[in-house]
Amino acid sequence: MDERRENIRYCALLGVHTMMLCPAINFVAPYLSAAQVSTKSIGILVAVSCLLAVVFQQIFGRMVDRNLVDGKKLLLFMTAILTLAAFSLIFVNVGGLRAVIFGGLYCLTLIMMPILYSFTFFYENKGISVNYGVARGCGSMSYAACSVILGFLVAKLGTGVVPVSYGILGAALFAILLSMPTLKGTATKSSAPTQSTSLQLSKFPAFRLMLIGLSLVMLFHNMLMTYFIYAIEHVGGDSSNLGIALAIAAALEIPILFLYTRIKGNTPSKYFLTASGIFFFAKAALFVVAQSVTMIYLVQCLQIVSYGLMAAARVYYVDETVGKKYETTGQAYMSATETVGIVFGSIIGGFLMQGFGVGALLWGGAVASFVGMVCMIKAMRNS
């Protein structure tokens, strides 16, 4: 295998999938609100979709770990369904049916995450050096561009462009996956977990506590991302401002993602992961007091040391904490923190928005991120 070519393919793979998170997470509320779906119903729908994703992430993660299924073929199957479903939304006019189909898209996008991360360790086992930080950085650049373009198109043309963009990105991911190597048969007997040696969180208490802390931090993050349009409108902005705010955050993730391996050196990733939790709380507290679109733009600059640092550190943290033997299952647990954050963030956020307004939404996120930060600090000290 040519190392340069594999790095390009790997960057393209994670880049396109990261772009898919833009219409999935950041434009679900505008899209379904335009279909007359209430914020509370949106929250419940997203929560159900994510709960299903958590379950299937664990199931498929174990299947790939044990070589029961080829991860590449599984991803191709899910991507094909996603693409067809996204384009079918063009012809659906019933709000309830739109919500169900979009929820399915959301679910599939999240299920893919731990399996996609498995390519990192596939290449490592083959002696090919791929830089996850650089690949994730390419995703952030693509996400930034997608946010600006999609925000502008929604403001000018309406929310109908959201499923179209989803379908185009799904087709692009399918094409990239066709060129990727197979994931089945790459684990050795000694490295593949058996039923009796599957990852048990009770044996890794610090890892378990870090997962709890990250889930709470992700509750704030995803609560905000799901209902960000309402926070933007609260200070006088619109969908185009939403796109810019998302682009600022995505662009500022890039330096830390590209440079993480150099910054990290021999320092354990638990320190960087915990630092990201502290900055998440700082970001949450500043959102509470933001009074203008400009202030929101400035708060988004903390993305470099919050989500950016977390995204770079969490993959390495799993490998350092639970080992290569459980890498895919461990990554599935780590991905599940974001999914669990979306579940509770969407439900709580929907009820807070519909019952009390944006202010309550932001305060709730600040409290959750504070508790999450405390858990992460304790996990770091106990490991």
C-alpha positions in Angstrom: 0.0 0.0 0.0 1.2 3.5 -0.8 1.2 5.5 2.4 0.5 8.9 0.8 -2.4 7.6 -1.2 -3.9 5.8 1.8 -3.6 9.0 3.9 -5.5 11.0 1.1 -8.3 8.4 1.0 -8.5 8.3 4.8 -8.7 12.1 5.0 -11.4 12.1 2.3 -13.4 9.4 4.2 -13.5 11.2 7.6 -13.8 14.5 5.9 -17.1 13.6 4.0 -18.5 11.9 7.1 -17.8 14.9 9.2 -19.6 17.1 6.7 -22.6 14.8 7.0 -22.9 15.8 10.6 -23.7 19.4 9.5 -27.2 18.8 8.0 -27.8 16.0 10.6 -27.1 17.9 13.8 -27.1 21.6 13.0 -30.0 21.8 10.5 -32.4 19.2 12.0 -34.3 21.9 13.9 -34.7 24.4 11.0 -35.7 21.6 8.6 -38.3 19.9 10.8 -39.6 23.2 12.2 -40.4 24.3 8.7 -42.5 21.0 8.4 -44.5 22.2 11.5 -42.8 19.8 13.9 -42.6 21.2 17.5 -39.3 21.6 19.3 -40.4 19.1 21.9 -41.2 16.6 19.2 -37.9 17.2 17.5 -36.1 16.5 20.7 -38.0 13.2 21.2 -37.3 12.2 17.6 -33.6 12.9 17.8 -33.4 11.1 21.2 -35.0 8.0 19.9 -32.8 8.0 16.8 -29.7 8.3 19.0 -30.7 5.7 21.5 -31.0 3.2 18.6 -27.6 4.4 17.4 -26.0 3.7 20.8 -27.3 0.1 20.7 -26.2 -0.6 17.1 -22.8 1.1 17.7 -22.1 -1.5 20.3 -23.5 -4.4 18.3 -21.7 -3.5 15.1 -18.5 -2.6 17.0 -18.3 -6.0 18.5 -19.1 -7.7 15.2 -16.2 -5.9 13.5 -13.8 -6.6 16.5 -14.5 -10.3 16.2 -14.3 -10.4 12.4 -17.9 -11.5 12.1 -18.6 -8.9 9.4 -16.5 -6.8 7.0 -16.7 -3.2 8.3 -16.3 -1.8 4.8 -19.3 -3.8 3.4 -21.4 -2.8 6.5 -20.6 0.9 5.9 -21.4 0.6 2.2 -24.8 -0.9 3.0 -25.7 1.8 5.5 -24.5 4.6 3.2 -26.6 3.3 0.3 -29.7 3.3 2.5 -28.9 6.7 3.8 -28.4 8.2 0.4 -31.6 6.8 -1.1 -33.6 7.9 2.0 -32.2 11.4 1.9 -33.2 12.0 -1.7 -36.6 10.5 -1.0 -37.3 13.4 1.3 -37.6 15.6 -1.7 -40.9 14.0 -2.5 -42.3 13.8 1.1 -44.6 16.5 2.2 -46.1 15.0 5.4 -44.3 16.5 8.4 -44.5 13.3 10.5 -43.1 11.1 7.8 -40.3 13.6 7.1 -39.4 13.5 10.8 -39.2 9.7 10.8 -37.0 9.5 7.7 -34.7 12.3 8.9 -34.4 10.5 12.2 -33.3 7.4 10.4 -30.6 9.4 8.5 -29.4 10.8 11.8 -29.2 7.4 13.4 -27.3 5.8 10.5 -24.8 8.7 10.4 -23.9 8.2 14.1 -23.8 4.4 13.8 -21.0 4.7 11.2 -18.6 6.6 13.5 -16.8 3.9 15.5 -16.5 1.7 12.4 -14.9 4.5 10.4 -12.4 5.1 13.2 -11.4 1.5 12.9 -9.6 2.3 9.7 -7.1 4.2 11.9 -5.9 1.0 13.6 -6.3 -1.1 10.5 -3.6 1.0 8.8 -1.5 1.0 12.0 -1.6 -2.8 12.0 -0.4 -2.8 8.4 2.5 -0.6 9.2 1.1 2.5 7.5 1.3 5.8 9.3 -2.0 7.8 9.1 -2.5 10.9 11.1 -6.0 10.9 12.6 -5.6 14.6 13.6 -4.9 15.7 10.0 -7.8 13.6 8.7 -10.1 15.1 11.3 -8.7 18.5 10.5 -9.6 18.0 6.8 -13.1 17.1 8.1 -13.3 20.4 10.0 -12.3 22.4 6.9 -15.0 20.7 4.9 -17.5 21.1 7.7 -16.7 24.9 7.8 -17.3 25.2 4.1 -20.5 23.1 4.3 -21.8 25.2 7.2 -21.4 28.5 5.4 -22.8 27.2 2.1 -25.7 25.4 3.6 -26.6 28.3 6.0 -26.6 30.7 3.0 -28.7 28.3 0.8 -31.3 27.7 3.6 -31.6 31.5 4.2 -32.1 32.1 0.4 -33.8 28.9 -0.9 -35.4 27.4 2.2 -34.9 24.2 4.2 -35.6 21.9 1.2 -31.9 22.0 0.4 -31.0 20.2 3.6 -32.0 16.6 2.5 -30.5 17.3 -0.9 -27.1 18.1 0.6 -27.4 15.0 2.8 -28.0 12.8 -0.2 -25.1 14.3 -2.1 -22.7 13.8 0.8 -24.0 10.2 1.2 -23.3 9.5 -2.4 -19.8 10.9 -2.0 -19.1 8.8 1.1 -20.3 5.7 -0.8 -17.8 6.4 -3.7 -14.9 6.8 -1.3 -15.8 3.6 0.6 -15.6 1.6 -2.6 -11.9 2.4 -2.8 -11.1 1.6 0.9 -9.5 -1.7 2.0 -11.6 -4.5 3.7 -11.7 -4.5 7.5 -12.6 -8.2 7.8 -9.8 -10.6 8.7 -7.4 -7.9 9.8 -7.4 -8.8 13.5 -5.4 -11.7 14.8 -6.8 -14.4 17.0 -4.8 -13.0 19.9 -6.1 -9.5 19.4 -9.7 -10.3 18.6 -11.9 -10.3 21.7 -14.0 -13.4 22.5 -17.3 -13.5 24.2 -15.6 -14.2 27.5 -13.0 -11.3 27.2 -15.3 -8.6 25.8 -14.7 -5.1 27.2 -16.2 -4.7 30.7 -16.4 -1.2 32.0 -16.3 -2.4 35.6 -12.6 -3.3 35.0 -11.8 0.3 33.8 -13.4 2.6 36.5 -11.5 5.7 35.4 -12.5 5.1 31.7 -16.1 4.6 32.8 -16.1 7.9 34.8 -14.5 9.7 31.8 -17.3 8.4 29.7 -19.9 9.8 32.1 -18.1 13.2 32.2 -17.9 13.3 28.4 -21.5 12.4 28.1 -22.5 15.4 30.2 -20.2 17.7 28.3 -21.7 16.4 25.1 -25.1 17.0 26.5 -24.4 20.7 26.6 -22.6 20.7 23.2 -25.3 18.8 21.3 -28.2 20.6 23.1 -26.7 23.8 21.8 -25.9 22.5 18.3 -29.4 21.0 17.9 -31.2 24.3 18.9 -28.4 26.7 17.9 -30.7 28.4 15.4 -32.9 29.6 18.3 -29.9 31.0 20.2 -28.9 32.8 17.0 -32.4 34.2 16.4 -32.6 35.2 20.1 -29.8 37.8 19.5 -31.2 38.9 16.1 -29.5 36.5 13.7 -30.7 34.0 11.0 -29.6 30.9 9.2 -26.8 32.6 7.4 -25.4 33.7 10.8 -25.8 30.1 12.0 -23.7 28.9 9.1 -21.0 31.5 9.9 -20.9 30.6 13.6 -20.6 26.9 12.8 -17.8 27.7 10.2 -15.8 29.7 12.7 -15.9 26.8 15.2 -15.1 24.2 12.6 -12.2 26.3 11.1 -10.7 26.9 14.5 -10.6 23.1 15.3 -8.2 22.6 12.4 -4.9 23.8 14.1 -5.3 21.5 17.1 -6.4 18.6 14.9 -3.4 18.9 12.6 -0.9 19.5 15.4 -2.2 17.3 18.1 0.3 14.4 17.7 3.2 16.9 17.9 1.7 18.8 20.9 0.9 15.5 22.7 4.4 14.0 22.4 4.6 11.4 25.2 2.0 13.1 27.4 -1.0 10.9 28.1 -4.1 12.0 26.3 -6.1 12.0 29.5 -4.7 15.4 30.3 -5.7 16.9 27.0 -9.2 15.3 27.2 -9.8 16.7 30.6 -8.6 20.2 29.5 -11.2 20.1 26.8 -13.9 19.5 29.4 -12.8 22.6 31.3 -13.0 24.7 28.2 -16.4 23.3 27.4 -17.7 24.6 30.7 -16.1 28.0 30.0 -17.8 28.1 26.6 -21.2 27.2 28.2 -20.9 29.9 30.8 -20.1 32.6 28.2 -23.1 31.5 26.0 -25.3 32.3 29.0 -24.2 36.0 29.0 -23.9 36.4 25.2 -26.1 39.3 24.0 -25.2 39.7 20.3 -24.3 37.7 17.2 -20.8 39.1 17.5 -20.5 37.8 21.0 -21.6 34.3 19.8 -18.9 34.4 17.1 -16.3 35.2 19.8 -17.5 32.4 22.1 -17.2 30.0 19.2 -13.5 30.7 19.1 -13.1 28.5 22.2 -13.9 25.5 19.9 -10.1 25.1 19.3 -9.6 24.1 23.0 -13.0 22.5 23.6 -14.4 20.3 20.9 -11.3 20.4 18.7 -9.0 19.2 21.5 -11.6 16.6 22.6 -12.0 15.2 19.0 -8.2 14.8 18.6 -7.6 13.3 22.1 -10.4 10.9 22.5 -9.3 8.4 19.9 -5.8 8.1 21.4 -7.2 8.1 24.9 -9.2 4.9 24.2 -6.1 3.1 22.8 -4.0 4.2 25.8 -6.7 3.2 28.4 -8.2 0.0 27.2 -5.6 -1.2 24.7 -5.7 -2.4 21.1 -7.6 -5.6 22.0 -10.8 -3.6 22.5 -10.1 -0.7 20.2 -13.3 -0.9 18.1 -15.6 -1.5 21.1 -13.8 1.2 23.1 -14.2 3.6 20.2 -17.9 2.6 20.1 -18.2 3.5 23.8 -16.4 6.8 23.2 -18.7 7.6 20.2 -21.7 6.7 22.4 -20.8 9.6 24.7 -21.7 12.0 21.9 -24.8 10.0 21.0 -26.0 9.9 24.7 -25.3 13.6 24.8 -27.5 14.1 21.8 -30.3 11.9 23.3 -30.6 13.8 26.6 -29.6 17.1 25.1 -32.3 17.0 22.5 -35.0 15.9 25.0 -34.1 18.3 27.7 -33.4 21.1 25.3 -36.7 20.6 23.5 -38.6 20.7 26.8 -36.6 23.7 28.0 -37.1 25.6 24.7 -40.8 24.9 24.5 -41.5 25.5 28.1 -39.1 28.3 29.2 -37.2 29.6 26.2 -33.6 30.0 25.1 -32.3 31.3 28.5 -33.3 28.1 30.3 -31.7 26.1 27.5 -28.3 27.8 27.9 -28.4 27.6 31.7 -29.2 23.9 31.6 -26.3 23.3 29.3 -23.9 25.3 31.6 -24.9 23.1 34.6 -24.5 19.9 32.7 -21.0 20.9 31.4 -19.9 21.8 34.9 -20.8 18.4 36.4 -19.2 16.7 33.3 -16.0 18.7 33.9 -15.8 17.6 37.5 -16.2 14.0 36.5 -13.5 14.3 33.9 -11.1 15.8 36.4 -11.8 13.0 38.9 -11.3 10.4 36.1 -7.9 11.9 35.2 -6.8 11.9 38.8 -7.9 8.3 39.3 -6.2 6.8 36.2 
